[in-house]
Amino acid sequence: MNKLLTIVVPVYKVEPYINKCLDSCILADEKLMSQLEVIIVNDGTPDNSAEMSREYVKRYPQTFRQIDKENGGHGSAWNVGLKEATGKYLRFLDSDDWLTNLDKLMSVLQDTQADVVMTSLNNYHEDTQKNDLWQISECHLNEVRTIEQFTFDDFYGKTNMMNFLFSTYKTELIQPLHPLFMEGVMYDDSILYALPFIYAKSYICCDFVLYNYLSGRPGQTMNANVKKKNITSLLKTYQYEMEYISQQIEGLCTERLNSIYCIMASDSSYLLNMLTYLPWREFKGYIDKFKPYFHLEQKEWRRGKMDKRFLKYPLPVFYLLERVRKKLNKD
């Protein structure tokens, strides 16, 4: 590996956003720029996004390179980038998002050996043009800590803090897992939530915003209506995530297991809420299939009201209550 950092950028139908995304990967410091690799994966986009991104390869051939492939979905583009990465560290950047303080990240990567480098997130709402800062906890800043020392309490209880929005990963940590991401489905990135608690030895938290996440645009996968329409994708990725985790956790210490079970419970809680949109027979079938993975009773997990109702009531009563609540728009 001759680069310090590889950034993987999948491209598909992002004409309005791609320039801002790739501009954010250009560094004024030529020495830092020479240590950066940006892999653009053209996932068979039908618009001009790929031609626009190809201009960056022409202008900065030592940093940018583009791989063209047939359309296979977000996960397939990430798998290509993961396989081709040559940097010591790796991070993923969706092409409607952008980075700030990349130079600060590069400086940190020069001086650390941590397996995971965590930074703050700015969530920009396109519909309201407002920013929502998800700040890394002030606990243990700039201090390399073991994964066993990690606690979600330091991160306001958020169990997604190890995902790609907050994290830059040591490439050797996840590249051997290729192909890692499910292909042809949405929400393929959820597998990253638990991986550091299985494979990583250390992490470090930094006190600056790196990732700027664009939300609120029509058709986005995190849009609530899109989620409901694509519950099949959600179920497939959930099953893949839970089966993968279950196969890898044997022999892990209690601290790592507690973190993993918290993630599983959090994901189960989210899935449980989405499943209650389904007709009863489908809902019951999926509950029977996935319940062994739920871990909602995990003592480290701060259960929400819906989780408590699920554990308290018989399944038909719980289902009826949730359907009524959704009709009344109380949840």
Steps between C-alpha positions, in 0.01 A plus 500: 500500500652832395215734594394616844125520434265357239156658457242293309231700317219311322336697219143457377262777393663779702553778247390778740735379776809334354714812456451610860580149618823464303610860557498417871767234433749751360768616743702821477802329653668317210685261730177390669328481162768262377416264787130495411324256268143563384339204325192605304279203415264574212213262568363518146343840551275606208554875551812716462634434851774268376620747239507774762699286742742396223617861481652461847703203380636714218584790731642295790619166355723427801201510736180423310425189300172379360368148458207449264266205555151382418231607741492273801392730779667686784642191669661373181673836449631494856627145450697612194649791691583280798683252280699769315598716798875546553495748791599414854159635603167483321180696514181507297341816364162499328496729200220727622698570819826689555795534738645784703828506692646222288844648561448458875405136451810438291717653772341273760552193280870584467543487876274216614487122477140473621283257305203739492516881490173665601393852408187712538217519248304790358153400382386759244125501428452600137128564544542744792862607432585443864797325657481242775837433663562152638797576717748238608495476878758710682603192698852375424564725200823438305575199719551155350281258693435129474172378354430338837492851652233620256160584645196641321436717805790716380312556175158593634384140472519499119577149380592602144817686600733252330335530158657672199354844575712527814785260432815457295624141512844346472485326162652177624209475742227456239665439162553128576121474543437583132233467363350646815192692390174352377429583138172596336341617826476820701648568847805285417723714726338370821753216513764758602328580832631192678819411310738707716375320810587170334835581335644832621743538788489877549326826414559873537252791512576837340333834571412618147227444243609295202188360336211713374193285446229630269149408610155604396534455124223311312557130443776470758525155659472647850173673414222347715269430207782341301580277797142374515497424127834317522442293811606189304850648462501589868411143593769353275773723638384439857513124452843520340631725777365284781613171350847642431535633854372177656764302313786725616437561869616170647784557741462879523540660842205630702568866417493438126194278526310764698567757226395257227181401682413868543534547125291192430231620741498846347471363147231258615302784655511692174404190299217422742352843440518455122350149514184630665410665168455151351181290506473267801601175327813654352582671827462176697712307250788747519484518880526122523798512263692787656412490868807289592714797391308772684677518839251766611528365853875577504558685826746744343235614249288799594163377384249738346127490570429281199764247605349485847155439351642222282649327803191556713202403283402189302598546136144553362432765766831675429429500126152644548630771733769606253258509208263720699785729604611538140145583395486766769851625410616479856833332430 
